[in-house]
């Protein structure tokens, strides 16, 4: 997968005063002190978030969790105002968080030392980010995940086996977050697991000839439906999103990181930006 500096817009982005989706890359290791100082000034986090953070025993995990959520609150507040952004998150029946008085959908993904935050006006969005690491998984499951992911995006998966799997995985995670169904449910809908799982493709690339069932399911999910998979009940506030076609796009954020975004098809350009890692920059952007 090609890599570029995280503050450079995605290749599909076009400069416009009207945007539909924004993606923010957060270097938590660099930005955490500035984000903590910003929180001390503006008090964006809810009581529920402070309680959850206090329950995390590991200092590093707690500090990174807090930094990621401060960044999320600041980014959401940039669109809908700090008063709305301070409200406690509600969740749909599927578990997707939202703010009742905000017109923006959002998504947060956190990996060690980094975070990715997506914001969408009037649509739905899901993002996911992973660090480079070795993954132990059975050959059949790996092949099924890669086959499904290959048909979720026009972007080409990497050749390297580890890179290919991680990029495939973030595509599926992003799609599951945008849909709100959860990654387990999404793997079932894609035919990767469960009774309806398609036979794993064969061949040295992991994508052999027998990919028709998985490819058909991937196309159906992107179109907003399921092939022979019972529909799942959703909360009323998310029902309008259920049948929306989605697009999955790979994001090049930094070397050794794998990221993807899923959002409404045809919703407009996706801009990937880097969050400032100093207080002055945060105040200029959000203050």
Rosetta blueprint (number, residue, H / E / L):
1 X L
2 X L
3 X L
4 X L
5 X L
6 X L
7 X L
8 X L
9 X L
10 X L
11 X L
12 X L
13 X L
14 X L
15 X L
16 X L
17 X L
18 X L
19 X L
20 X L
21 X E
22 X E
23 X E
24 X E
25 X E
26 X E
27 X E
28 X H
29 X H
30 X H
31 X H
32 X H
33 X H
34 X H
35 X H
36 X H
37 X H
38 X H
39 X H
40 X H
41 X H
42 X H
43 X L
44 X L
45 X L
46 X L
47 X H
48 X H
49 X H
50 X H
51 X H
52 X H
53 X H
54 X H
55 X L
56 X L
57 X L
58 X L
59 X H
60 X H
61 X H
62 X H
63 X H
64 X H
65 X H
66 X H
67 X H
68 X H
69 X H
70 X H
71 X H
72 X H
73 X H
74 X H
75 X H
76 X H
77 X H
78 X H
79 X H
80 X H
81 X L
82 X H
83 X H
84 X H
85 X H
86 X L
87 X L
88 X L
89 X L
90 X E
91 X E
92 X L
93 X L
94 X L
95 X L
96 X L
97 X E
98 X E
99 X L
100 X L
101 X L
102 X L
103 X L
104 X E
105 X E
106 X E
107 X E
108 X E
109 X E
110 X E
111 X E
112 X L
113 X L
114 X E
115 X E
116 X E
117 X E
118 X E
119 X E
120 X E
121 X E
122 X L
123 X L
124 X L
125 X E
126 X E
127 X E
128 X E
129 X E
130 X E
131 X E
132 X L
133 X L
134 X L
135 X L
136 X L
137 X L
138 X L
139 X H
140 X H
141 X H
142 X H
143 X H
144 X H
145 X H
146 X H
147 X H
148 X H
149 X H
150 X H
151 X L
152 X L
153 X L
154 X L
155 X L
156 X L
157 X L
158 X L
159 X L
160 X L
161 X H
162 X H
163 X H
164 X H
165 X H
166 X H
167 X H
168 X H
169 X H
170 X H
171 X H
172 X H
173 X H
174 X H
175 X H
176 X H
177 X H
178 X H
179 X H
180 X L
181 X L
182 X L
183 X H
184 X H
185 X H
186 X H
187 X H
188 X H
189 X H
190 X L
191 X L
192 X L
193 X L
194 X L
195 X L
196 X L
197 X L
198 X L
199 X L
200 X L
201 X L
202 X L
203 X L
204 X L
205 X L
206 X L
207 X L
208 X L
209 X L
210 X L
211 X L
212 X H
213 X H
214 X H
215 X H
216 X H
217 X H
218 X H
219 X H
220 X H
221 X H
222 X H
223 X L
224 X L
225 X L
226 X L
227 X L
228 X L
229 X L
230 X L
231 X L
232 X L
233 X L
234 X L
235 X L
236 X H
237 X H
238 X H
239 X H
240 X H
241 X H
242 X L
243 X L
244 X L
245 X L
246 X E
247 X E
248 X E
249 X E
250 X E
251 X E
252 X L
253 X L
254 X L
255 X L
256 X L
257 X E
258 X E
259 X E
260 X E
261 X E
262 X E
263 X E
264 X E
265 X L
266 X L
267 X L
268 X L
269 X L
270 X E
271 X E
272 X E
273 X E
274 X E
275 X L
276 X L
277 X L
278 X L
279 X H
280 X H
281 X H
282 X H
283 X H
284 X H
285 X H
286 X H
287 X L
